[in-house]
């Protein structure tokens, strides 16, 4: 049997359901990324140096992007030998991962990308089994 991977992802974690040789395993990868800080639009907020604030924000954005790429690299290492990868999740992470996989020459392995809500590991596994058994 070919290796099929169903993958639920957001920026905080990825849950991989791996179907191979009539067996199923679930693997979780935690990103370690905190939410991007948001800055107040309050005009009365005291900002001692707007230029310094912008530099700090740019630095945080670069750090976030670097951590995100490290996270996607971890996910890639788990799916690189899959015949089919189905990506699901609630936000933009699924599309970012899709792009990352395409940049790594895995476009032909992507079976589909679908929006879902937050799910338990058991719900994810059930959806993945249903998806691949229906193919």
C-alpha positions in Angstrom: 0.0 0.0 0.0 1.1 3.5 -0.7 1.8 6.0 2.1 -1.1 8.4 2.4 -1.0 11.4 4.8 -3.9 13.4 6.1 -2.7 16.6 7.7 -4.6 19.1 9.9 -2.6 22.2 10.4 -2.7 25.7 11.9 0.2 27.9 13.0 0.5 26.2 16.4 0.5 22.5 15.5 0.1 19.9 12.8 -1.6 16.6 13.3 -0.5 14.0 10.8 -2.5 10.8 10.2 -0.3 8.4 8.3 -2.0 5.4 6.5 0.5 2.8 5.3 0.5 -0.9 4.9 -2.9 -1.3 6.5 -1.7 0.5 9.6 -2.5 4.0 10.9 -0.4 6.3 13.0 -1.0 9.7 14.4 1.9 12.2 14.8 1.7 15.7 16.3 4.2 18.4 15.6 4.1 21.5 17.8 5.4 24.7 16.2 6.4 26.6 19.3 5.3 29.8 17.6 3.4 32.4 19.6 0.8 34.5 18.0 2.1 37.6 16.2 1.9 40.5 18.6 -0.6 43.2 17.6 0.0 46.8 18.3 -2.6 49.2 19.5 -4.0 51.8 17.0 -4.7 54.0 20.0 -3.5 57.5 19.0 -3.0 58.4 22.7 -0.7 55.5 23.3 2.8 56.8 24.3 5.3 55.7 21.7 8.7 57.0 22.6 10.2 56.2 19.3 8.0 55.1 16.3 11.0 54.2 14.3 12.3 51.9 17.0 8.8 50.4 17.3 8.7 49.7 13.5 12.1 48.1 13.7 11.0 45.8 16.6 7.9 44.8 14.7 9.9 44.0 11.6 12.3 41.9 13.7 9.4 40.0 15.2 7.9 39.4 11.7 11.2 38.0 10.5 11.4 35.8 13.6 7.8 34.6 13.1 8.5 33.8 9.4 11.7 32.0 10.3 9.9 29.9 13.0 7.1 29.2 10.5 9.6 27.9 7.9 11.3 25.7 10.5 7.8 24.3 11.4 7.0 23.6 7.8 10.4 21.9 7.3 9.5 19.6 10.2 6.2 18.8 8.6 7.9 18.3 5.2 10.3 15.7 6.7 7.3 13.6 7.8 5.5 13.7 4.4 8.2 13.9 1.8 7.9 10.2 0.9 4.1 10.2 0.8 2.2 9.2 -2.3 -0.7 11.4 -1.4 -1.1 14.3 1.0 -4.5 15.8 2.0 -4.1 19.1 3.8 -6.9 20.5 6.0 -7.2 23.2 8.7 -9.0 26.3 9.8 -6.7 29.1 8.7 -4.1 30.2 6.3 -1.4 27.7 7.4 -2.8 25.0 5.1 -2.3 27.3 2.0 1.2 28.3 3.3 2.1 24.6 3.7 0.7 23.8 0.2 2.9 26.5 -1.3 5.9 25.2 0.7 5.3 21.7 -0.5 5.0 22.9 -4.1 8.3 24.8 -3.7 9.8 21.5 -2.7 8.5 19.7 -5.8 5.7 17.8 -4.1 2.8 19.5 -6.0 1.9 16.1 -7.6 1.5 14.5 -4.1 -1.1 17.1 -2.9 -4.4 15.3 -3.1 -6.4 18.4 -1.9 -6.7 21.3 0.5 -9.8 21.9 2.5 -11.0 24.2 5.2 -12.1 22.6 8.5 -12.7 23.8 12.0 -10.6 22.7 14.9 -10.9 19.0 15.4 -9.8 16.4 17.9 -7.2 13.9 16.8 -9.8 11.2 16.6 -12.0 13.4 14.4 -9.0 14.2 12.1 -8.2 10.4 11.9 -11.8 9.6 11.0 -11.9 12.3 8.3 -8.6 11.1 6.8 -9.7 7.5 6.7 -13.0 8.6 5.0 -11.2 10.8 2.5 -8.7 8.2 1.4 -11.1 5.2 1.5 -13.5 7.1 -0.7 -10.7 7.5 -3.4 
